[in-house]
């Protein structure tokens, strides 16, 4: 592109051919998604201090990513009306795709959310489930999630030198686990 642009700007050619190449994209280092094994996920979950309010929150958020495959933006944006307790469902419109999904509220996940709401969540009128634990107790952001997940991975002794280690890796871990259990690809894709 640069060569063709140079040719055109220096009047070597009459047509600016570099514009024809603008839609060509090249991904230099395409990699497979990073994931953690089931043992690593269990190890991660065991190293969360569920006795304190922040640990209760972090545990519930990590379970939503690891067990349901929710994106961090959807976990952070989760509101009370997204949890239908009577039907044991999490129903939301995904932030990234704008597609409505219904996922089962697994008992372990539901219990972790209830534990956080009863014994960990700061008093607030906000409708978001998960909040920051420093005044004024606002909505969390993705960097909060990234930092506490990294902290727990380090505490767990899980090596992630060559792997991505954000919340999205938990999502990929669920997909990998389902694939190993021979779950059909369309089902994994829907999750």
C-alpha positions as CSV (number, residue, x, y, z in Angstrom):
1,X,0.0,0.0,0.0
2,X,2.7,2.4,0.9
3,X,4.6,1.7,-2.3
4,X,1.5,2.3,-4.4
5,X,0.8,5.5,-2.5
6,X,4.3,6.6,-3.1
7,X,4.0,5.9,-6.8
8,X,0.8,7.9,-7.0
9,X,2.1,10.9,-5.0
10,X,5.2,11.1,-7.1
11,X,3.2,10.9,-10.3
12,X,4.7,7.6,-11.4
13,X,1.1,6.2,-12.0
14,X,-2.1,8.1,-12.8
15,X,-4.4,6.0,-10.5
16,X,-4.1,5.6,-6.8
17,X,-4.0,1.8,-6.6
18,X,-3.4,1.7,-2.8
19,X,-7.1,2.4,-2.3
20,X,-7.8,-1.0,-3.9
21,X,-5.9,-2.7,-1.2
22,X,-7.4,-1.0,1.8
23,X,-9.9,-3.7,2.6
24,X,-7.3,-6.5,2.8
25,X,-6.6,-7.5,6.4
26,X,-3.7,-9.6,7.6
27,X,-3.6,-11.0,11.1
28,X,0.0,-11.6,11.9
29,X,-0.2,-14.0,14.8
30,X,-3.5,-15.8,15.0
31,X,-3.6,-17.9,18.2
32,X,-6.0,-20.3,19.7
33,X,-8.0,-19.0,22.6
34,X,-6.5,-19.3,26.1
35,X,-8.2,-21.5,28.6
36,X,-7.7,-23.1,31.9
37,X,-8.3,-26.8,32.7
38,X,-11.1,-27.9,35.0
39,X,-8.5,-28.6,37.8
40,X,-7.1,-25.1,37.4
41,X,-10.6,-23.6,37.6
42,X,-11.3,-25.6,40.8
43,X,-8.0,-24.5,42.2
44,X,-8.8,-20.9,41.3
45,X,-12.2,-21.1,43.0
46,X,-10.8,-22.7,46.2
47,X,-8.3,-19.8,46.6
48,X,-11.1,-17.1,46.9
49,X,-11.7,-16.0,50.4
50,X,-15.4,-16.4,50.6
51,X,-15.5,-15.3,54.2
52,X,-15.3,-11.6,53.3
53,X,-17.7,-9.4,51.3
54,X,-15.3,-8.8,48.4
55,X,-14.5,-12.5,48.2
56,X,-18.2,-13.3,48.1
57,X,-18.6,-10.9,45.2
58,X,-15.6,-12.1,43.3
59,X,-16.6,-15.8,43.7
60,X,-20.0,-15.2,42.3
61,X,-18.7,-13.3,39.4
62,X,-16.1,-15.9,38.6
63,X,-18.7,-18.6,38.7
64,X,-20.9,-16.7,36.3
65,X,-17.9,-16.6,33.8
66,X,-16.7,-20.2,34.5
67,X,-20.0,-22.0,34.8
68,X,-22.3,-20.0,32.5
69,X,-19.8,-18.6,30.1
70,X,-21.0,-15.0,30.5
71,X,-18.8,-12.2,29.2
72,X,-17.3,-9.8,31.7
73,X,-19.4,-6.9,30.4
74,X,-22.6,-9.0,30.9
75,X,-21.6,-10.0,34.5
76,X,-20.7,-6.4,35.4
77,X,-24.0,-5.2,33.8
78,X,-26.1,-7.9,35.5
79,X,-29.1,-6.4,37.2
80,X,-31.6,-7.9,39.6
81,X,-34.3,-8.2,36.9
82,X,-32.0,-10.4,34.9
83,X,-32.2,-13.2,37.5
84,X,-35.5,-15.0,37.4
85,X,-35.3,-16.9,40.7
86,X,-38.7,-18.7,40.3
87,X,-37.7,-20.2,37.0
88,X,-34.0,-20.6,37.9
89,X,-32.8,-18.6,34.9
90,X,-30.5,-15.8,34.0
91,X,-32.1,-13.8,31.2
92,X,-30.3,-10.9,29.6
93,X,-29.5,-9.2,26.3
94,X,-25.8,-9.6,25.7
95,X,-24.0,-6.3,25.5
96,X,-21.6,-7.4,22.7
97,X,-24.1,-9.1,20.4
98,X,-27.4,-7.5,21.4
99,X,-28.8,-11.0,21.4
100,X,-31.2,-12.2,24.2
101,X,-30.0,-15.3,26.0
102,X,-31.6,-17.5,28.7
103,X,-29.2,-19.6,30.8
104,X,-29.9,-21.9,33.7
105,X,-29.2,-20.5,37.1
106,X,-27.1,-23.4,38.4
107,X,-27.6,-24.1,42.1
108,X,-23.9,-23.3,42.9
109,X,-24.1,-20.0,41.0
110,X,-27.4,-19.0,42.6
111,X,-26.1,-19.8,46.1
112,X,-23.0,-17.7,45.5
113,X,-25.1,-14.8,44.3
114,X,-27.5,-15.1,47.3
115,X,-24.6,-15.3,49.7
116,X,-23.1,-12.1,48.2
117,X,-26.4,-10.3,48.2
118,X,-27.2,-11.2,51.9
119,X,-23.8,-11.0,53.4
120,X,-21.5,-9.0,51.1
121,X,-23.1,-6.4,48.9
122,X,-22.9,-2.8,50.2
123,X,-26.2,-1.0,50.8
124,X,-27.2,0.7,47.6
125,X,-30.2,1.7,45.6
126,X,-28.5,0.7,42.3
127,X,-30.1,-2.2,40.4
128,X,-26.8,-3.7,39.5
129,X,-26.0,-7.0,41.3
130,X,-22.2,-6.4,41.6
131,X,-20.8,-3.2,43.0
132,X,-17.4,-1.8,43.9
133,X,-16.7,-2.1,47.6
134,X,-15.3,1.4,48.1
135,X,-17.6,4.4,48.6
136,X,-19.7,5.6,46.8
137,X,-20.3,1.9,45.9
138,X,-20.8,2.3,42.2
139,X,-20.9,0.0,39.3
140,X,-17.8,-2.1,38.6
141,X,-15.8,-1.9,35.4
142,X,-14.0,-4.6,33.4
143,X,-10.5,-3.5,34.7
144,X,-11.8,-4.4,38.3
145,X,-12.7,-7.8,37.1
146,X,-9.4,-8.3,35.3
147,X,-7.3,-7.3,38.3
148,X,-9.1,-9.5,40.9
149,X,-9.0,-12.5,38.5
150,X,-5.3,-12.0,38.0
151,X,-4.8,-11.8,41.8
152,X,-6.6,-15.1,42.4
153,X,-4.7,-16.8,39.6
154,X,-1.5,-15.7,41.3
155,X,-2.7,-16.8,44.7
156,X,-3.7,-20.2,43.2
157,X,-0.2,-20.7,41.7
158,X,-1.7,-21.1,38.2
159,X,0.9,-20.3,35.5
160,X,-0.4,-18.1,32.7
161,X,2.8,-17.0,31.1
162,X,1.8,-17.8,27.6
163,X,-1.9,-17.6,28.1
164,X,-4.4,-14.7,28.3
165,X,-5.7,-14.6,31.8
166,X,-8.7,-12.3,31.8
167,X,-12.3,-13.2,32.3
168,X,-12.6,-14.2,28.7
169,X,-10.3,-17.1,29.3
170,X,-12.9,-18.5,31.8
171,X,-15.4,-18.3,29.0
172,X,-13.1,-20.2,26.7
173,X,-12.4,-22.7,29.5
174,X,-16.1,-23.6,29.7
175,X,-16.3,-24.0,25.9
176,X,-13.2,-26.3,26.0
177,X,-14.6,-28.3,28.8
178,X,-17.9,-28.8,26.9
179,X,-16.1,-29.7,23.8
180,X,-14.1,-32.4,25.7
181,X,-17.4,-33.8,26.9
182,X,-18.5,-34.0,23.2
183,X,-21.2,-31.4,23.5
184,X,-22.3,-30.5,20.0
185,X,-20.8,-27.3,18.6
186,X,-24.1,-25.5,18.0
187,X,-25.0,-26.0,21.7
188,X,-21.6,-24.6,22.8
189,X,-22.1,-21.7,20.4
190,X,-25.5,-20.9,21.9
191,X,-24.0,-20.9,25.4
